[in-house]
Amino acid sequence: MSHNVKEAKNNLSSLIRLAEKGEPQIIRRNEKEVAVVVSIEDWKRLNGKKTSLVELLRSSPLVGEELDLTRQEDYPREFSFGE
């Protein structure tokens, strides 16, 4: 839901309650969206520690599995550049 700054000031408690229920509240100034009220849980989830690619790969269920990384040895298809 979207509110202008004046409405947001007058209804801050209501905006917070809605955000706590998982309904982010957008605040506009001069019809431009300038802020969002979200629950602390949503904010922490969105801004928490980011997992690096190395950490993600190390936590994969495939860790320790043997993977076949050999390349296929067929020839490339013929291609013309229109000459």
N, C-alpha and C positions, 0 to 999 in steps of 0.2 A: 504494500500500500504506500501511497505517496502523500506527503504533507508539505505545506509551505512552512517557512521558519516560524511564523506567528502561531500557526496551529500546533506545531511541534512544541513550542515553549508552553503553550496553554495546556497541552495534553501529554506532557513528558511521561508521567506515570503510566498512562495507558499505552504509550509507544513502547515503553520498557516491558510491560506485561506481555504485549504482543510479540516482541522480540524474544522474550524468554520462552514463549510457546513455539518458537521456530519460524516466526513470520517477520523477516527483516522489514524495517520501516525506512523508506527513502525520504530524505528531506530536500526540498527545492528552495532555491532563492532565485527570484525573477525567472521562474519556469525552467531553471537549469538545475539538474540534480547535483547536489554538492556534498551530501553526507548520507550515511546509512547507520541505523541503530540495529545492532545484532546482539544475540545472546553471547555471553562470555564463552560458552562451550563452542559455539560456531566460530568465534573469533580465534580461540586457541587452536581449533582444528585447522583453520585456514592459515594461521600464522605460526604454527608450531615448527619444531625442528624438521628440516627437510632432509630426507634420506638421500645420501649420495648414491651414485650408480654402483660403486663398489659395494656399499652396504646392502643395496638391493640384490645384487647378484650373489653375494655371500649368504643371504637369507633365503635364496631360492630352494625349493624342494628338490631341485635337480643337482644340488651340490653333492659331489662324490659319484655321480652317475657317469658312465662312459658314454661319450658322444662321438658319433661318426662325423669327423670334420674333413673327410677326403672329398676332393673335387671330382665332378663328373668329367670324363676324358673324351667326350664326343667333340666333333668339330663344330665351329660356329656356322650358322646358316649363311647362305649367300645373300648379299645385299648390294643394291645399286644406288648411287647417288643421282641417278637420272642422266648420266652422261651418254 
